[in-house]
Amino acid sequence: MKKIFILFLIFLNGCANSNTESKINIIEKQRNKDIATCKHYGFQKDTIEFSNCLMKLDQKRNEILMTRKILRCQNVRRDNANSGVTGFWGGVLMGLRENLACD
């Protein structure tokens, strides 16, 4: 029984590491794209203008993500209001759906 539990923990650890590595790869790829974009616009690396370019790209990306999240939340709230679901479990499920979308 101990061997199975240890194998299960090793498996979970491997899943967690691969997920973290993939997030790091995505961040690195995005950073490289941003650097290439700022170079394309003619900014020289290691200058204030280059740093400002990178910062503005990051801010714009964050604004877009926040706008998408707000719209998703509004859509879920509208759907919940118009769903006609009644009862305790219906309310629980609608609340869970709203919590996931609006968290």
Biopython code that builds the backbone (N, CA, C, O; Angstrom):
import numpy as np
from Bio.PDB.StructureBuilder import StructureBuilder

atoms = [
    (1, "MET", "N", (0.828, -1.190, 0.000)),
    (1, "MET", "CA", (0.000, 0.000, 0.000)),
    (1, "MET", "C", (0.872, 1.254, 0.000)),
    (1, "MET", "O", (0.552, 2.242, -0.660)),
    (2, "LYS", "N", (1.982, 1.204, 0.751)),
    (2, "LYS", "CA", (2.876, 2.362, 0.803)),
    (2, "LYS", "C", (3.477, 2.640, -0.571)),
    (2, "LYS", "O", (3.638, 3.796, -0.963)),
    (3, "LYS", "N", (3.807, 1.576, -1.298)),
    (3, "LYS", "CA", (4.414, 1.748, -2.621)),
    (3, "LYS", "C", (3.450, 2.448, -3.582)),
    (3, "LYS", "O", (3.854, 3.317, -4.354)),
    (4, "ILE", "N", (2.190, 2.066, -3.527)),
    (4, "ILE", "CA", (1.195, 2.686, -4.400)),
    (4, "ILE", "C", (1.048, 4.166, -4.055)),
    (4, "ILE", "O", (0.970, 5.015, -4.943)),
    (5, "PHE", "N", (1.012, 4.463, -2.761)),
    (5, "PHE", "CA", (0.883, 5.851, -2.322)),
    (5, "PHE", "C", (2.091, 6.676, -2.761)),
    (5, "PHE", "O", (1.935, 7.813, -3.206)),
    (6, "ILE", "N", (3.274, 6.121, -2.641)),
    (6, "ILE", "CA", (4.493, 6.831, -3.045)),
    (6, "ILE", "C", (4.489, 7.060, -4.558)),
    (6, "ILE", "O", (4.846, 8.140, -5.027)),
    (7, "LEU", "N", (4.082, 6.036, -5.322)),
    (7, "LEU", "CA", (3.993, 6.191, -6.778)),
    (7, "LEU", "C", (2.970, 7.263, -7.155)),
    (7, "LEU", "O", (3.185, 8.035, -8.090)),
    (8, "PHE", "N", (1.871, 7.303, -6.430)),
    (8, "PHE", "CA", (0.845, 8.314, -6.679)),
    (8, "PHE", "C", (1.399, 9.715, -6.412)),
    (8, "PHE", "O", (1.144, 10.635, -7.189)),
    (9, "LEU", "N", (2.146, 9.886, -5.331)),
    (9, "LEU", "CA", (2.741, 11.188, -5.012)),
    (9, "LEU", "C", (3.764, 11.601, -6.069)),
    (9, "LEU", "O", (3.836, 12.769, -6.452)),
    (10, "ILE", "N", (4.545, 10.644, -6.530)),
    (10, "ILE", "CA", (5.528, 10.941, -7.585)),
    (10, "ILE", "C", (4.805, 11.371, -8.863)),
    (10, "ILE", "O", (5.228, 12.308, -9.540)),
    (11, "PHE", "N", (3.716, 10.680, -9.182)),
    (11, "PHE", "CA", (2.929, 11.039, -10.369)),
    (11, "PHE", "C", (2.374, 12.454, -10.244)),
    (11, "PHE", "O", (2.452, 13.238, -11.190)),
    (12, "LEU", "N", (1.815, 12.781, -9.080)),
    (12, "LEU", "CA", (1.272, 14.130, -8.866)),
    (12, "LEU", "C", (2.364, 15.182, -8.965)),
    (12, "LEU", "O", (2.144, 16.255, -9.526)),
    (13, "ASN", "N", (3.525, 14.889, -8.432)),
    (13, "ASN", "CA", (4.639, 15.826, -8.484)),
    (13, "ASN", "C", (5.059, 16.067, -9.927)),
    (13, "ASN", "O", (5.356, 17.199, -10.308)),
    (14, "GLY", "N", (5.084, 15.020, -10.721)),
    (14, "GLY", "CA", (5.433, 15.162, -12.136)),
    (14, "GLY", "C", (4.420, 16.005, -12.889)),
    (14, "GLY", "O", (4.790, 16.802, -13.751)),
    (15, "CYS", "N", (3.141, 15.834, -12.570)),
    (15, "CYS", "CA", (2.103, 16.655, -13.216)),
    (15, "CYS", "C", (2.246, 18.113, -12.838)),
    (15, "CYS", "O", (2.103, 18.991, -13.689)),
    (16, "ALA", "N", (2.525, 18.384, -11.581)),
    (16, "ALA", "CA", (2.674, 19.767, -11.122)),
    (16, "ALA", "C", (3.887, 20.419, -11.767)),
    (16, "ALA", "O", (3.819, 21.582, -12.165)),
    (17, "ASN", "N", (4.990, 19.698, -11.878)),
    (17, "ASN", "CA", (6.190, 20.267, -12.478)),
    (17, "ASN", "C", (5.988, 20.568, -13.956)),
    (17, "ASN", "O", (6.432, 21.610, -14.438)),
    (18, "SER", "N", (5.325, 19.675, -14.680)),
    (18, "SER", "CA", (5.130, 19.914, -16.107)),
    (18, "SER", "C", (4.204, 21.096, -16.335)),
    (18, "SER", "O", (4.388, 21.839, -17.299)),
    (19, "ASN", "N", (3.211, 21.288, -15.470)),
    (19, "ASN", "CA", (2.306, 22.421, -15.587)),
    (19, "ASN", "C", (3.057, 23.717, -15.331)),
    (19, "ASN", "O", (2.857, 24.698, -16.049)),
    (20, "THR", "N", (3.919, 23.738, -14.318)),
    (20, "THR", "CA", (4.710, 24.923, -14.009)),
    (20, "THR", "C", (5.670, 25.230, -15.147)),
    (20, "THR", "O", (5.842, 26.391, -15.520)),
    (21, "GLU", "N", (6.298, 24.195, -15.701)),
    (21, "GLU", "CA", (7.231, 24.390, -16.806)),
    (21, "GLU", "C", (6.526, 24.943, -18.028)),
    (21, "GLU", "O", (7.075, 25.798, -18.723)),
    (22, "SER", "N", (5.321, 24.471, -18.300)),
    (22, "SER", "CA", (4.598, 24.973, -19.471)),
    (22, "SER", "C", (4.216, 26.436, -19.284)),
    (22, "SER", "O", (4.254, 27.206, -20.243)),
    (23, "LYS", "N", (3.846, 26.836, -18.063)),
    (23, "LYS", "CA", (3.536, 28.241, -17.804)),
    (23, "LYS", "C", (4.776, 29.108, -17.990)),
    (23, "LYS", "O", (4.695, 30.205, -18.542)),
    (24, "ILE", "N", (5.917, 28.618, -17.531)),
    (24, "ILE", "CA", (7.166, 29.360, -17.696)),
    (24, "ILE", "C", (7.504, 29.487, -19.172)),
    (24, "ILE", "O", (7.938, 30.552, -19.612)),
    (25, "ASN", "N", (7.315, 28.416, -19.949)),
    (25, "ASN", "CA", (7.577, 28.459, -21.392)),
    (25, "ASN", "C", (6.670, 29.468, -22.090)),
    (25, "ASN", "O", (7.116, 30.194, -22.979)),
    (26, "ILE", "N", (5.403, 29.516, -21.693)),
    (26, "ILE", "CA", (4.469, 30.468, -22.291)),
    (26, "ILE", "C", (4.905, 31.895, -21.981)),
    (26, "ILE", "O", (4.873, 32.757, -22.859)),
    (27, "ILE", "N", (5.307, 32.147, -20.750)),
    (27, "ILE", "CA", (5.757, 33.484, -20.361)),
    (27, "ILE", "C", (7.019, 33.868, -21.119)),
    (27, "ILE", "O", (7.145, 34.999, -21.586)),
    (28, "GLU", "N", (7.952, 32.933, -21.242)),
    (28, "GLU", "CA", (9.192, 33.219, -21.976)),
    (28, "GLU", "C", (8.914, 33.486, -23.451)),
    (28, "GLU", "O", (9.510, 34.391, -24.035)),
    (29, "LYS", "N", (8.026, 32.719, -24.057)),
    (29, "LYS", "CA", (7.682, 32.927, -25.462)),
    (29, "LYS", "C", (7.035, 34.293, -25.668)),
    (29, "LYS", "O", (7.339, 34.990, -26.635)),
    (30, "GLN", "N", (6.143, 34.671, -24.756)),
    (30, "GLN", "CA", (5.496, 35.972, -24.866)),
    (30, "GLN", "C", (6.507, 37.088, -24.709)),
    (30, "GLN", "O", (6.449, 38.084, -25.430)),
    (31, "ARG", "N", (7.433, 36.935, -23.776)),
    (31, "ARG", "CA", (8.472, 37.945, -23.563)),
    (31, "ARG", "C", (9.340, 38.089, -24.820)),
    (31, "ARG", "O", (9.671, 39.203, -25.226)),
    (32, "ASN", "N", (9.700, 36.972, -25.424)),
    (32, "ASN", "CA", (10.502, 37.021, -26.651)),
    (32, "ASN", "C", (9.737, 37.692, -27.788)),
    (32, "ASN", "O", (10.322, 38.438, -28.574)),
    (33, "LYS", "N", (8.428, 37.429, -27.880)),
    (33, "LYS", "CA", (7.617, 38.096, -28.900)),
    (33, "LYS", "C", (7.569, 39.598, -28.655)),
    (33, "LYS", "O", (7.651, 40.391, -29.593)),
    (34, "ASP", "N", (7.436, 39.985, -27.384)),
    (34, "ASP", "CA", (7.400, 41.412, -27.045)),
    (34, "ASP", "C", (8.720, 42.088, -27.397)),
    (34, "ASP", "O", (8.733, 43.198, -27.930)),
    (35, "ILE", "N", (9.815, 41.425, -27.101)),
    (35, "ILE", "CA", (11.139, 41.979, -27.425)),
    (35, "ILE", "C", (11.273, 42.141, -28.933)),
    (35, "ILE", "O", (11.756, 43.168, -29.408)),
    (36, "ALA", "N", (10.850, 41.136, -29.680)),
    (36, "ALA", "CA", (10.922, 41.220, -31.148)),
    (36, "ALA", "C", (10.036, 42.345, -31.679)),
    (36, "ALA", "O", (10.408, 43.042, -32.623)),
    (37, "THR", "N", (8.864, 42.520, -31.071)),
    (37, "THR", "CA", (7.961, 43.587, -31.502)),
    (37, "THR", "C", (8.584, 44.953, -31.271)),
    (37, "THR", "O", (8.552, 45.811, -32.153)),
    (38, "CYS", "N", (9.151, 45.161, -30.087)),
    (38, "CYS", "CA", (9.761, 46.456, -29.787)),
    (38, "CYS", "C", (10.976, 46.715, -30.683)),
    (38, "CYS", "O", (11.214, 47.850, -31.096)),
    (39, "LYS", "N", (11.738, 45.666, -30.981)),
    (39, "LYS", "CA", (12.862, 45.828, -31.921)),
    (39, "LYS", "C", (12.345, 46.176, -33.306)),
    (39, "LYS", "O", (12.933, 46.999, -34.007)),
    (40, "HIS", "N", (11.238, 45.543, -33.700)),
    (40, "HIS", "CA", (10.640, 45.816, -35.002)),
    (40, "HIS", "C", (10.224, 47.286, -35.125)),
    (40, "HIS", "O", (10.337, 47.889, -36.192)),
    (41, "TYR", "N", (9.744, 47.844, -34.016)),
    (41, "TYR", "CA", (9.347, 49.257, -34.021)),
    (41, "TYR", "C", (10.542, 50.207, -33.994)),
    (41, "TYR", "O", (10.374, 51.423, -34.094)),
    (42, "GLY", "N", (11.743, 49.656, -33.859)),
    (42, "GLY", "CA", (12.946, 50.474, -33.944)),
    (42, "GLY", "C", (13.550, 50.875, -32.619)),
    (42, "GLY", "O", (14.473, 51.689, -32.588)),
    (43, "PHE", "N", (13.061, 50.331, -31.530)),
    (43, "PHE", "CA", (13.628, 50.668, -30.225)),
    (43, "PHE", "C", (14.892, 49.863, -29.983)),
    (43, "PHE", "O", (14.952, 48.678, -30.311)),
    (44, "GLN", "N", (15.896, 50.503, -29.412)),
    (44, "GLN", "CA", (17.163, 49.855, -29.107)),
    (44, "GLN", "C", (17.083, 49.216, -27.725)),
    (44, "GLN", "O", (16.578, 49.817, -26.777)),
    (45, "LYS", "N", (17.586, 47.996, -27.627)),
    (45, "LYS", "CA", (17.573, 47.271, -26.363)),
    (45, "LYS", "C", (18.381, 48.028, -25.315)),
    (45, "LYS", "O", (19.343, 48.721, -25.643)),
    (46, "ASP", "N", (17.984, 47.889, -24.055)),
    (46, "ASP", "CA", (18.636, 48.531, -22.899)),
    (46, "ASP", "C", (18.492, 50.049, -22.922)),
    (46, "ASP", "O", (19.391, 50.767, -22.484)),
    (47, "THR", "N", (17.371, 50.534, -23.428)),
    (47, "THR", "CA", (17.084, 51.959, -23.355)),
    (47, "THR", "C", (15.743, 52.138, -22.643)),
    (47, "THR", "O", (14.963, 51.195, -22.508)),
    (48, "ILE", "N", (15.497, 53.353, -22.199)),
    (48, "ILE", "CA", (14.234, 53.650, -21.518)),
    (48, "ILE", "C", (13.057, 53.449, -22.468)),
    (48, "ILE", "O", (12.013, 52.931, -22.073)),
    (49, "GLU", "N", (13.232, 53.858, -23.706)),
    (49, "GLU", "CA", (12.154, 53.714, -24.682)),
    (49, "GLU", "C", (11.803, 52.240, -24.918)),
    (49, "GLU", "O", (10.633, 51.883, -25.053)),
    (50, "PHE", "N", (12.831, 51.397, -24.964)),
    (50, "PHE", "CA", (12.611, 49.956, -25.145)),
    (50, "PHE", "C", (11.837, 49.399, -23.949)),
    (50, "PHE", "O", (10.903, 48.615, -24.118)),
    (51, "SER", "N", (12.234, 49.808, -22.741)),
    (51, "SER", "CA", (11.528, 49.359, -21.535)),
    (51, "SER", "C", (10.083, 49.842, -21.535)),
    (51, "SER", "O", (9.176, 49.100, -21.158)),
    (52, "ASN", "N", (9.869, 51.087, -21.958)),
    (52, "ASN", "CA", (8.507, 51.613, -22.038)),
    (52, "ASN", "C", (7.670, 50.834, -23.047)),
    (52, "ASN", "O", (6.489, 50.576, -22.815)),
    (53, "CYS", "N", (8.279, 50.464, -24.154)),
    (53, "CYS", "CA", (7.589, 49.665, -25.161)),
    (53, "CYS", "C", (7.143, 48.334, -24.564)),
    (53, "CYS", "O", (5.991, 47.935, -24.735)),
    (54, "LEU", "N", (8.039, 47.646, -23.869)),
    (54, "LEU", "CA", (7.706, 46.370, -23.236)),
    (54, "LEU", "C", (6.597, 46.546, -22.202)),
    (54, "LEU", "O", (5.679, 45.730, -22.111)),
    (55, "MET", "N", (6.699, 47.621, -21.428)),
    (55, "MET", "CA", (5.699, 47.876, -20.389)),
    (55, "MET", "C", (4.325, 48.131, -21.003)),
    (55, "MET", "O", (3.323, 47.616, -20.508)),
    (56, "LYS", "N", (4.268, 48.917, -22.073)),
    (56, "LYS", "CA", (2.989, 49.217, -22.703)),
    (56, "LYS", "C", (2.365, 47.971, -23.318)),
    (56, "LYS", "O", (1.148, 47.797, -23.250)),
    (57, "LEU", "N", (3.166, 47.108, -23.912)),
    (57, "LEU", "CA", (2.637, 45.853, -24.453)),
    (57, "LEU", "C", (2.042, 44.989, -23.345)),
    (57, "LEU", "O", (0.975, 44.399, -23.514)),
    (58, "ASP", "N", (2.732, 44.919, -22.217)),
    (58, "ASP", "CA", (2.248, 44.133, -21.083)),
    (58, "ASP", "C", (0.966, 44.732, -20.513)),
    (58, "ASP", "O", (0.021, 44.004, -20.210)),
    (59, "GLN", "N", (0.932, 46.047, -20.367)),
    (59, "GLN", "CA", (-0.269, 46.700, -19.844)),
    (59, "GLN", "C", (-1.466, 46.475, -20.761)),
    (59, "GLN", "O", (-2.567, 46.196, -20.285)),
    (60, "LYS", "N", (-1.264, 46.593, -22.058)),
    (60, "LYS", "CA", (-2.348, 46.393, -23.012)),
    (60, "LYS", "C", (-2.865, 44.959, -22.950)),
    (60, "LYS", "O", (-4.074, 44.728, -22.997)),
    (61, "ARG", "N", (-1.952, 44.002, -22.844)),
    (61, "ARG", "CA", (-2.359, 42.595, -22.737)),
    (61, "ARG", "C", (-3.181, 42.375, -21.461)),
    (61, "ARG", "O", (-4.186, 41.666, -21.493)),
    (62, "ASN", "N", (-2.768, 42.971, -20.352)),
    (62, "ASN", "CA", (-3.506, 42.842, -19.091)),
    (62, "ASN", "C", (-4.883, 43.504, -19.186)),
    (62, "ASN", "O", (-5.854, 42.985, -18.636)),
    (63, "GLU", "N", (-4.978, 44.642, -19.877)),
    (63, "GLU", "CA", (-6.270, 45.298, -20.071)),
    (63, "GLU", "C", (-7.210, 44.410, -20.868)),
    (63, "GLU", "O", (-8.394, 44.306, -20.547)),
    (64, "ILE", "N", (-6.692, 43.777, -21.894)),
    (64, "ILE", "CA", (-7.511, 42.891, -22.729)),
    (64, "ILE", "C", (-8.006, 41.704, -21.909)),
    (64, "ILE", "O", (-9.176, 41.331, -22.002)),
    (65, "LEU", "N", (-7.124, 41.110, -21.108)),
    (65, "LEU", "CA", (-7.527, 39.976, -20.265)),
    (65, "LEU", "C", (-8.587, 40.384, -19.258)),
    (65, "LEU", "O", (-9.539, 39.641, -19.021)),
    (66, "MET", "N", (-8.430, 41.564, -18.662)),
    (66, "MET", "CA", (-9.397, 42.039, -17.669)),
    (66, "MET", "C", (-10.750, 42.318, -18.332)),
    (66, "MET", "O", (-11.795, 42.008, -17.760)),
    (67, "THR", "N", (-10.737, 42.893, -19.516)),
    (67, "THR", "CA", (-11.980, 43.160, -20.238)),
    (67, "THR", "C", (-12.696, 41.858, -20.571)),
    (67, "THR", "O", (-13.915, 41.766, -20.429)),
    (68, "ARG", "N", (-11.949, 40.853, -21.012)),
    (68, "ARG", "CA", (-12.554, 39.546, -21.305)),
    (68, "ARG", "C", (-13.181, 38.942, -20.064)),
    (68, "ARG", "O", (-14.272, 38.375, -20.128)),
    (69, "LYS", "N", (-12.496, 39.061, -18.932)),
    (69, "LYS", "CA", (-13.001, 38.505, -17.683)),
    (69, "LYS", "C", (-14.281, 39.212, -17.255)),
    (69, "LYS", "O", (-15.230, 38.564, -16.814)),
    (70, "ILE", "N", (-14.314, 40.538, -17.382)),
    (70, "ILE", "CA", (-15.509, 41.309, -17.024)),
    (70, "ILE", "C", (-16.681, 40.910, -17.914)),
    (70, "ILE", "O", (-17.794, 40.715, -17.427)),
    (71, "LEU", "N", (-16.434, 40.788, -19.220)),
    (71, "LEU", "CA", (-17.506, 40.400, -20.139)),
    (71, "LEU", "C", (-18.013, 38.985, -19.858)),
    (71, "LEU", "O", (-19.217, 38.733, -19.913)),
    (72, "ARG", "N", (-17.104, 38.073, -19.559)),
    (72, "ARG", "CA", (-17.506, 36.700, -19.230)),
    (72, "ARG", "C", (-18.379, 36.694, -17.974)),
    (72, "ARG", "O", (-19.387, 35.989, -17.917)),
    (73, "CYS", "N", (-17.989, 37.479, -16.974)),
    (73, "CYS", "CA", (-18.754, 37.568, -15.732)),
    (73, "CYS", "C", (-20.145, 38.138, -16.000)),
    (73, "CYS", "O", (-21.137, 37.611, -15.495)),
    (74, "GLN", "N", (-20.223, 39.199, -16.782)),
    (74, "GLN", "CA", (-21.521, 39.798, -17.109)),
    (74, "GLN", "C", (-22.403, 38.805, -17.851)),
    (74, "GLN", "O", (-23.603, 38.735, -17.586)),
    (75, "ASN", "N", (-21.841, 38.044, -18.768)),
    (75, "ASN", "CA", (-22.616, 37.051, -19.514)),
    (75, "ASN", "C", (-23.156, 35.960, -18.605)),
    (75, "ASN", "O", (-24.303, 35.540, -18.753)),
    (76, "VAL", "N", (-22.335, 35.496, -17.663)),
    (76, "VAL", "CA", (-22.788, 34.454, -16.741)),
    (76, "VAL", "C", (-23.892, 34.992, -15.850)),
    (76, "VAL", "O", (-24.889, 34.306, -15.624)),
    (77, "ARG", "N", (-23.736, 36.190, -15.348)),
    (77, "ARG", "CA", (-24.776, 36.783, -14.499)),
    (77, "ARG", "C", (-26.083, 36.957, -15.271)),
    (77, "ARG", "O", (-27.158, 36.699, -14.730)),
    (78, "ARG", "N", (-26.002, 37.389, -16.522)),
    (78, "ARG", "CA", (-27.195, 37.549, -17.349)),
    (78, "ARG", "C", (-27.849, 36.190, -17.600)),
    (78, "ARG", "O", (-29.068, 36.051, -17.498)),
    (79, "ASP", "N", (-27.027, 35.186, -17.929)),
    (79, "ASP", "CA", (-27.571, 33.843, -18.160)),
    (79, "ASP", "C", (-28.229, 33.283, -16.911)),
    (79, "ASP", "O", (-29.288, 32.661, -16.989)),
    (80, "ASN", "N", (-27.608, 33.501, -15.761)),
    (80, "ASN", "CA", (-28.192, 33.023, -14.508)),
    (80, "ASN", "C", (-29.524, 33.708, -14.230)),
    (80, "ASN", "O", (-30.475, 33.071, -13.777)),
    (81, "ALA", "N", (-29.587, 35.005, -14.503)),
    (81, "ALA", "CA", (-30.823, 35.750, -14.238)),
    (81, "ALA", "C", (-31.952, 35.298, -15.162)),
    (81, "ALA", "O", (-33.117, 35.329, -14.766)),
    (82, "ASN", "N", (-31.633, 34.885, -16.367)),
    (82, "ASN", "CA", (-32.648, 34.501, -17.349)),
    (82, "ASN", "C", (-32.864, 32.992, -17.452)),
    (82, "ASN", "O", (-33.641, 32.539, -18.292)),
    (83, "SER", "N", (-32.193, 32.216, -16.618)),
    (83, "SER", "CA", (-32.238, 30.763, -16.787)),
    (83, "SER", "C", (-33.542, 30.129, -16.329)),
    (83, "SER", "O", (-33.940, 29.096, -16.867)),
    (84, "GLY", "N", (-34.206, 30.713, -15.364)),
    (84, "GLY", "CA", (-35.441, 30.124, -14.855)),
    (84, "GLY", "C", (-35.207, 28.934, -13.946)),
    (84, "GLY", "O", (-36.156, 28.228, -13.606)),
    (85, "VAL", "N", (-33.975, 28.695, -13.548)),
    (85, "VAL", "CA", (-33.659, 27.576, -12.661)),
    (85, "VAL", "C", (-34.170, 27.905, -11.261)),
    (85, "VAL", "O", (-34.012, 29.024, -10.771)),
    (86, "THR", "N", (-34.778, 26.922, -10.640)),
    (86, "THR", "CA", (-35.282, 27.115, -9.282)),
    (86, "THR", "C", (-34.763, 25.997, -8.405)),
    (86, "THR", "O", (-34.184, 25.023, -8.885)),
    (87, "GLY", "N", (-34.977, 26.150, -7.133)),
    (87, "GLY", "CA", (-34.594, 25.128, -6.176)),
    (87, "GLY", "C", (-33.221, 25.379, -5.592)),
    (87, "GLY", "O", (-32.436, 26.187, -6.090)),
    (88, "PHE", "N", (-32.965, 24.660, -4.523)),
    (88, "PHE", "CA", (-31.719, 24.843, -3.784)),
    (88, "PHE", "C", (-30.497, 24.533, -4.639)),
    (88, "PHE", "O", (-29.577, 25.346, -4.738)),
    (89, "TRP", "N", (-30.492, 23.342, -5.263)),
    (89, "TRP", "CA", (-29.310, 22.935, -6.029)),
    (89, "TRP", "C", (-29.120, 23.779, -7.284)),
    (89, "TRP", "O", (-27.989, 24.003, -7.714)),
    (90, "GLY", "N", (-30.199, 24.241, -7.862)),
    (90, "GLY", "CA", (-30.082, 25.157, -8.988)),
    (90, "GLY", "C", (-29.390, 26.443, -8.578)),
    (90, "GLY", "O", (-28.534, 26.955, -9.300)),
    (91, "GLY", "N", (-29.764, 26.967, -7.409)),
    (91, "GLY", "CA", (-29.109, 28.168, -6.891)),
    (91, "GLY", "C", (-27.641, 27.933, -6.577)),
    (91, "GLY", "O", (-26.797, 28.793, -6.831)),
    (92, "VAL", "N", (-27.342, 26.768, -6.025)),
    (92, "VAL", "CA", (-25.951, 26.434, -5.714)),
    (92, "VAL", "C", (-25.118, 26.383, -6.988)),
    (92, "VAL", "O", (-24.028, 26.952, -7.050)),
    (93, "LEU", "N", (-25.636, 25.700, -7.999)),
    (93, "LEU", "CA", (-24.899, 25.570, -9.255)),
    (93, "LEU", "C", (-24.724, 26.916, -9.956)),
    (93, "LEU", "O", (-23.661, 27.187, -10.514)),
    (94, "MET", "N", (-25.753, 27.757, -9.931)),
    (94, "MET", "CA", (-25.621, 29.082, -10.536)),
    (94, "MET", "C", (-24.593, 29.918, -9.773)),
    (94, "MET", "O", (-23.810, 30.653, -10.374)),
    (95, "GLY", "N", (-24.605, 29.799, -8.444)),
    (95, "GLY", "CA", (-23.625, 30.524, -7.642)),
    (95, "GLY", "C", (-22.209, 30.055, -7.920)),
    (95, "GLY", "O", (-21.291, 30.871, -8.011)),
    (96, "LEU", "N", (-22.023, 28.756, -8.057)),
    (96, "LEU", "CA", (-20.700, 28.228, -8.379)),
    (96, "LEU", "C", (-20.227, 28.705, -9.740)),
    (96, "LEU", "O", (-19.064, 29.072, -9.911)),
    (97, "ARG", "N", (-21.139, 28.697, -10.711)),
    (97, "ARG", "CA", (-20.783, 29.154, -12.049)),
    (97, "ARG", "C", (-20.371, 30.627, -12.032)),
    (97, "ARG", "O", (-19.407, 31.024, -12.686)),
    (98, "GLU", "N", (-21.122, 31.431, -11.268)),
    (98, "GLU", "CA", (-20.778, 32.847, -11.169)),
    (98, "GLU", "C", (-19.450, 33.043, -10.450)),
    (98, "GLU", "O", (-18.654, 33.895, -10.846)),
    (99, "ASN", "N", (-19.206, 32.277, -9.414)),
    (99, "ASN", "CA", (-17.933, 32.386, -8.696)),
    (99, "ASN", "C", (-16.753, 32.045, -9.589)),
    (99, "ASN", "O", (-15.712, 32.699, -9.516)),
    (100, "LEU", "N", (-16.899, 31.036, -10.426)),
    (100, "LEU", "CA", (-15.813, 30.669, -11.340)),
    (100, "LEU", "C", (-15.559, 31.752, -12.375)),
    (100, "LEU", "O", (-14.408, 32.051, -12.696)),
    (101, "ALA", "N", (-16.623, 32.337, -12.896)),
    (101, "ALA", "CA", (-16.471, 33.346, -13.949)),
    (101, "ALA", "C", (-16.060, 34.703, -13.400)),
    (101, "ALA", "O", (-15.353, 35.451, -14.074)),
    (102, "CYS", "N", (-16.484, 35.028, -12.204)),
    (102, "CYS", "CA", (-16.299, 36.387, -11.677)),
    (102, "CYS", "C", (-15.257, 36.479, -10.588)),
    (102, "CYS", "O", (-15.101, 37.539, -9.982)),
    (103, "ASP", "N", (-14.553, 35.426, -10.323)),
    (103, "ASP", "CA", (-13.572, 35.416, -9.240)),
    (103, "ASP", "C", (-12.419, 36.322, -9.513)),
    (103, "ASP", "O", (-11.507, 36.424, -8.693)),
]
sb = StructureBuilder()
sb.init_structure("model")
sb.init_model(0)
sb.init_chain("A")
sb.init_seg("    ")
for serial, (resi, resn, name, xyz) in enumerate(atoms, 1):
    if name == "N":
        sb.init_residue(resn, " ", resi, " ")
    sb.init_atom(name, np.array(xyz, "f"), 0.0, 1.0, " ", f" {name:<3s}", serial, name[0])
structure = sb.get_structure()
